[in-house]
Amino acid sequence: METQDALRCYHETTRAEAVAHDASHTILILDKSLHVFPWESLPCLEGVSVSRMPSIACLRDRILAQKRDVEFRKLDGFYIDRGNGAYVLNPAGDLKATQAAFEDDLKT
């Protein structure tokens, strides 16, 4: 009950603050025992862009890598190294329309 009361109070406070403050993105760094809860579904996070990161060290690494990329390439936006990734498209074979929409782009 205490957790529910705390979440309710937080929700009411953030709802009032959301009108005055436009948060562009929220990053959740959760303890392994809290990771199973759907925090992104809380009413106070409705309409807010939310990501989960496993640790502050991982978040720091991503921020520094992005900063290096922007300084090195002098490009706006986000880019992915083609040699440093993989994808799985329609493993069960039941998403024919999705496969048709993305397959050619992913192959190139």
TORPA-4810 file (N, C-alpha, C, O; in nm, 3 decimals):
<nodes>
NODE_1_0.081_-0.119_0.000_0.000_0.000_0.000_0.086_0.126_0.000_0.051_0.226_-0.063_M
NODE_2_0.199_0.122_0.071_0.285_0.240_0.075_0.340_0.272_-0.064_0.350_0.389_-0.101_E
NODE_3_0.375_0.169_-0.138_0.426_0.192_-0.273_0.318_0.254_-0.361_0.345_0.346_-0.438_T
NODE_4_0.195_0.204_-0.350_0.086_0.260_-0.429_0.061_0.406_-0.390_0.038_0.490_-0.477_Q
NODE_5_0.064_0.436_-0.261_0.045_0.574_-0.216_0.155_0.664_-0.270_0.129_0.776_-0.314_D
NODE_6_0.279_0.615_-0.265_0.392_0.693_-0.316_0.378_0.719_-0.465_0.401_0.831_-0.511_A
NODE_7_0.340_0.616_-0.540_0.322_0.633_-0.684_0.207_0.728_-0.715_0.216_0.808_-0.807_L
NODE_8_0.098_0.720_-0.638_-0.015_0.809_-0.659_0.025_0.954_-0.634_-0.009_1.043_-0.712_R
NODE_9_0.099_0.978_-0.525_0.145_1.114_-0.495_0.240_1.164_-0.604_0.231_1.279_-0.647_C
NODE_10_0.330_1.077_-0.648_0.422_1.116_-0.754_0.345_1.149_-0.881_0.374_1.248_-0.948_Y
NODE_11_0.248_1.066_-0.914_0.167_1.088_-1.034_0.097_1.224_-1.028_0.097_1.299_-1.125_H
NODE_12_0.037_1.255_-0.916_-0.034_1.382_-0.902_0.061_1.500_-0.913_0.027_1.602_-0.975_E
NODE_13_0.179_1.488_-0.854_0.278_1.595_-0.860_0.330_1.615_-1.002_0.339_1.727_-1.051_T
NODE_14_0.364_1.505_-1.068_0.419_1.517_-1.204_0.315_1.562_-1.303_0.348_1.631_-1.400_T
NODE_15_0.189_1.526_-1.283_0.084_1.572_-1.373_0.074_1.725_-1.367_0.057_1.791_-1.470_R
NODE_16_0.085_1.781_-1.247_0.079_1.927_-1.231_0.203_1.992_-1.293_0.193_2.098_-1.353_A
NODE_17_0.319_1.928_-1.277_0.444_1.983_-1.332_0.451_1.967_-1.483_0.514_2.048_-1.550_E
NODE_18_0.386_1.865_-1.536_0.393_1.839_-1.681_0.336_1.953_-1.762_0.380_1.978_-1.874_A
NODE_19_0.239_2.022_-1.707_0.181_2.135_-1.777_0.283_2.247_-1.790_0.290_2.314_-1.894_V
NODE_20_0.365_2.267_-1.685_0.462_2.376_-1.685_0.596_2.335_-1.746_0.673_2.421_-1.789_A
NODE_21_0.625_2.204_-1.751_0.756_2.158_-1.796_0.739_2.051_-1.903_0.671_1.951_-1.882_H
NODE_22_0.801_2.071_-2.017_0.793_1.975_-2.127_0.918_1.889_-2.126_1.021_1.930_-2.179_D
NODE_23_0.911_1.770_-2.067_1.025_1.678_-2.063_1.036_1.611_-2.200_0.941_1.548_-2.246_A
NODE_24_1.150_1.624_-2.263_1.164_1.569_-2.398_1.188_1.419_-2.396_1.150_1.350_-2.490_S
NODE_25_1.251_1.367_-2.291_1.278_1.223_-2.285_1.307_1.183_-2.142_1.371_1.258_-2.067_H
NODE_26_1.260_1.066_-2.104_1.286_1.011_-1.971_1.361_0.880_-1.988_1.322_0.796_-2.068_T
NODE_27_1.468_0.864_-1.912_1.546_0.741_-1.915_1.533_0.674_-1.779_1.562_0.734_-1.676_I
NODE_28_1.490_0.549_-1.781_1.474_0.471_-1.659_1.594_0.380_-1.641_1.629_0.304_-1.731_L
NODE_29_1.656_0.387_-1.525_1.764_0.297_-1.487_1.714_0.226_-1.362_1.713_0.283_-1.253_I
NODE_30_1.673_0.102_-1.380_1.601_0.030_-1.276_1.684_-0.082_-1.215_1.763_-0.147_-1.284_L
NODE_31_1.664_-0.104_-1.087_1.721_-0.217_-1.017_1.661_-0.346_-1.074_1.548_-0.344_-1.123_D
NODE_32_1.734_-0.456_-1.069_1.684_-0.579_-1.129_1.552_-0.625_-1.068_1.474_-0.692_-1.136_K
NODE_33_1.526_-0.593_-0.944_1.399_-0.632_-0.883_1.283_-0.543_-0.929_1.167_-0.582_-0.915_S
NODE_34_1.311_-0.425_-0.982_1.207_-0.334_-1.030_1.189_-0.341_-1.181_1.093_-0.286_-1.235_L
NODE_35_1.279_-0.409_-1.248_1.279_-0.413_-1.393_1.154_-0.479_-1.451_1.116_-0.451_-1.565_H
NODE_36_1.090_-0.568_-1.374_0.976_-0.643_-1.425_0.847_-0.561_-1.432_0.752_-0.603_-1.498_V
NODE_37_0.843_-0.447_-1.365_0.722_-0.366_-1.364_0.712_-0.278_-1.488_0.814_-0.227_-1.535_F
NODE_38_0.593_-0.258_-1.540_0.574_-0.176_-1.662_0.567_-0.026_-1.628_0.461_0.035_-1.639_P
NODE_39_0.679_0.031_-1.588_0.684_0.171_-1.546_0.638_0.266_-1.656_0.577_0.370_-1.629_W
NODE_40_0.666_0.230_-1.780_0.628_0.315_-1.892_0.477_0.331_-1.905_0.430_0.424_-1.971_E
NODE_41_0.401_0.243_-1.843_0.255_0.248_-1.850_0.192_0.334_-1.741_0.070_0.349_-1.738_S
NODE_42_0.272_0.391_-1.653_0.217_0.477_-1.549_0.152_0.600_-1.612_0.202_0.652_-1.711_L
NODE_43_0.041_0.645_-1.557_-0.026_0.763_-1.612_0.064_0.886_-1.620_0.049_0.969_-1.710_P
NODE_44_0.157_0.900_-1.526_0.245_1.018_-1.528_0.344_1.015_-1.644_0.404_1.117_-1.677_C
NODE_45_0.363_0.899_-1.707_0.454_0.888_-1.822_0.377_0.880_-1.954_0.437_0.859_-2.059_L
NODE_46_0.247_0.897_-1.948_0.165_0.894_-2.069_0.205_1.010_-2.162_0.207_1.126_-2.121_E
NODE_47_0.236_0.976_-2.285_0.273_1.078_-2.383_0.418_1.122_-2.373_0.459_1.214_-2.444_G
NODE_48_0.496_1.058_-2.286_0.637_1.094_-2.268_0.723_0.987_-2.334_0.695_0.868_-2.323_V
NODE_49_0.827_1.029_-2.402_0.922_0.937_-2.461_1.005_0.876_-2.349_1.067_0.948_-2.271_S
NODE_50_1.008_0.741_-2.341_1.075_0.671_-2.231_1.166_0.562_-2.286_1.129_0.489_-2.378_V
NODE_51_1.285_0.553_-2.228_1.378_0.444_-2.261_1.427_0.381_-2.131_1.424_0.444_-2.026_S
NODE_52_1.471_0.257_-2.141_1.535_0.190_-2.027_1.680_0.167_-2.061_1.715_0.130_-2.173_R
NODE_53_1.764_0.189_-1.962_1.907_0.161_-1.976_1.947_0.071_-1.859_1.892_0.086_-1.750_M
NODE_54_2.040_-0.020_-1.879_2.076_-0.113_-1.771_2.156_-0.049_-1.658_2.153_-0.097_-1.545_P
NODE_55_2.228_0.061_-1.688_2.310_0.123_-1.583_2.346_0.266_-1.623_2.332_0.305_-1.739_S
NODE_56_2.392_0.342_-1.526_2.438_0.477_-1.554_2.564_0.472_-1.640_2.584_0.558_-1.725_I
NODE_57_2.647_0.371_-1.618_2.768_0.356_-1.700_2.732_0.335_-1.847_2.797_0.391_-1.935_A
NODE_58_2.630_0.256_-1.872_2.586_0.233_-2.010_2.531_0.362_-2.071_2.560_0.393_-2.186_C
NODE_59_2.453_0.436_-1.994_2.400_0.564_-2.041_2.514_0.660_-2.072_2.512_0.726_-2.176_L
NODE_60_2.611_0.669_-1.984_2.728_0.756_-2.006_2.802_0.717_-2.134_2.842_0.803_-2.212_R
NODE_61_2.819_0.587_-2.155_2.886_0.538_-2.275_2.812_0.581_-2.401_2.874_0.626_-2.498_D
NODE_62_2.680_0.569_-2.401_2.599_0.609_-2.516_2.608_0.759_-2.542_2.617_0.801_-2.657_R
NODE_63_2.604_0.839_-2.436_2.613_0.985_-2.452_2.749_1.025_-2.508_2.757_1.107_-2.599_I
NODE_64_2.856_0.967_-2.454_2.990_0.999_-2.503_3.012_0.952_-2.646_3.076_1.021_-2.725_L
NODE_65_2.958_0.835_-2.680_2.971_0.785_-2.817_2.898_0.877_-2.914_2.949_0.906_-3.022_A
NODE_66_2.780_0.922_-2.877_2.705_1.015_-2.962_2.780_1.146_-2.979_2.786_1.202_-3.089_Q
NODE_67_2.838_1.194_-2.872_2.915_1.319_-2.878_3.035_1.305_-2.972_3.064_1.394_-3.052_K
NODE_68_3.106_1.191_-2.961_3.220_1.166_-3.050_3.176_1.159_-3.195_3.242_1.214_-3.283_R
NODE_69_3.065_1.091_-3.221_3.015_1.078_-3.357_2.980_1.214_-3.417_3.014_1.242_-3.532_D
NODE_70_2.914_1.298_-3.340_2.876_1.431_-3.388_3.001_1.514_-3.416_3.008_1.581_-3.519_V
NODE_71_3.099_1.511_-3.326_3.221_1.590_-3.345_3.303_1.537_-3.462_3.359_1.616_-3.538_E
NODE_72_3.312_1.405_-3.477_3.394_1.345_-3.581_3.332_1.361_-3.720_3.402_1.399_-3.814_F
NODE_73_3.206_1.333_-3.733_3.141_1.332_-3.863_3.076_1.465_-3.901_3.046_1.488_-4.018_R
NODE_74_3.056_1.549_-3.804_2.990_1.678_-3.827_2.853_1.660_-3.894_2.813_1.739_-3.979_K
NODE_75_2.783_1.554_-3.853_2.652_1.525_-3.909_2.544_1.540_-3.802_2.567_1.511_-3.684_L
NODE_76_2.430_1.585_-3.843_2.316_1.590_-3.754_2.243_1.456_-3.758_2.245_1.388_-3.861_D
NODE_77_2.181_1.417_-3.650_2.101_1.295_-3.647_2.176_1.178_-3.588_2.286_1.193_-3.534_G
NODE_78_2.115_1.062_-3.598_2.170_0.940_-3.541_2.197_0.840_-3.651_2.118_0.828_-3.745_F
NODE_79_2.307_0.769_-3.640_2.347_0.675_-3.742_2.391_0.545_-3.678_2.438_0.544_-3.564_Y
NODE_80_2.376_0.436_-3.750_2.412_0.304_-3.701_2.521_0.249_-3.791_2.512_0.256_-3.913_I
NODE_81_2.625_0.193_-3.729_2.733_0.127_-3.802_2.680_-0.005_-3.859_2.639_-0.093_-3.783_D
NODE_82_2.681_-0.019_-3.990_2.627_-0.140_-4.054_2.702_-0.266_-4.012_2.643_-0.374_-4.010_R
NODE_83_2.828_-0.253_-3.978_2.906_-0.369_-3.937_2.891_-0.405_-3.791_2.952_-0.501_-3.744_G
NODE_84_2.811_-0.329_-3.718_2.798_-0.350_-3.574_2.652_-0.373_-3.536_2.602_-0.311_-3.442_N
NODE_85_2.584_-0.460_-3.606_2.444_-0.484_-3.574_2.388_-0.603_-3.649_2.453_-0.659_-3.738_G
NODE_86_2.267_-0.639_-3.612_2.199_-0.749_-3.677_2.050_-0.725_-3.665_2.007_-0.637_-3.590_A
NODE_87_1.972_-0.801_-3.737_1.827_-0.790_-3.726_1.765_-0.927_-3.747_1.825_-1.015_-3.808_Y
NODE_88_1.646_-0.943_-3.694_1.563_-1.061_-3.717_1.430_-1.009_-3.768_1.363_-0.931_-3.701_V
NODE_89_1.393_-1.053_-3.886_1.270_-1.006_-3.948_1.177_-1.124_-3.971_1.209_-1.216_-4.047_L
NODE_90_1.063_-1.122_-3.905_0.958_-1.221_-3.924_1.006_-1.365_-3.901_0.996_-1.448_-3.991_N
NODE_91_1.057_-1.395_-3.782_1.110_-1.529_-3.756_1.003_-1.639_-3.764_1.035_-1.753_-3.798_P
NODE_92_0.879_-1.607_-3.732_0.773_-1.708_-3.738_0.709_-1.718_-3.876_0.633_-1.811_-3.903_A
NODE_93_0.739_-1.623_-3.964_0.686_-1.625_-4.100_0.541_-1.582_-4.111_0.477_-1.606_-4.214_G
NODE_94_0.488_-1.518_-4.008_0.346_-1.480_-4.010_0.323_-1.331_-4.031_0.208_-1.287_-4.031_D
NODE_95_0.428_-1.252_-4.049_0.414_-1.107_-4.068_0.454_-1.069_-4.211_0.552_-0.998_-4.232_L
NODE_96_0.378_-1.117_-4.305_0.411_-1.098_-4.447_0.415_-0.951_-4.488_0.505_-0.910_-4.561_K
NODE_97_0.319_-0.870_-4.441_0.315_-0.729_-4.479_0.434_-0.654_-4.419_0.495_-0.569_-4.485_A
NODE_98_0.468_-0.685_-4.295_0.584_-0.622_-4.231_0.711_-0.661_-4.304_0.797_-0.576_-4.329_T
NODE_99_0.724_-0.787_-4.337_0.841_-0.834_-4.409_0.853_-0.764_-4.544_0.962_-0.723_-4.583_Q
NODE_100_0.743_-0.752_-4.615_0.745_-0.685_-4.746_0.785_-0.539_-4.732_0.854_-0.485_-4.818_A
NODE_101_0.742_-0.474_-4.624_0.771_-0.332_-4.605_0.918_-0.306_-4.572_0.972_-0.204_-4.614_A
NODE_102_0.982_-0.395_-4.499_1.117_-0.367_-4.450_1.228_-0.450_-4.513_1.345_-0.412_-4.503_F
NODE_103_1.197_-0.560_-4.575_1.299_-0.654_-4.620_1.403_-0.593_-4.714_1.523_-0.611_-4.693_E
NODE_104_1.359_-0.523_-4.817_1.454_-0.466_-4.914_1.548_-0.366_-4.850_1.668_-0.367_-4.876_D
NODE_105_1.494_-0.278_-4.765_1.578_-0.180_-4.697_1.679_-0.247_-4.604_1.796_-0.207_-4.598_D
NODE_106_1.635_-0.348_-4.532_1.726_-0.417_-4.440_1.835_-0.494_-4.514_1.948_-0.504_-4.465_L
NODE_107_1.804_-0.547_-4.627_1.904_-0.620_-4.705_2.015_-0.527_-4.755_2.131_-0.569_-4.766_K
NODE_108_1.980_-0.402_-4.786_2.081_-0.311_-4.836_2.153_-0.240_-4.722_2.242_-0.158_-4.746_T
</nodes>
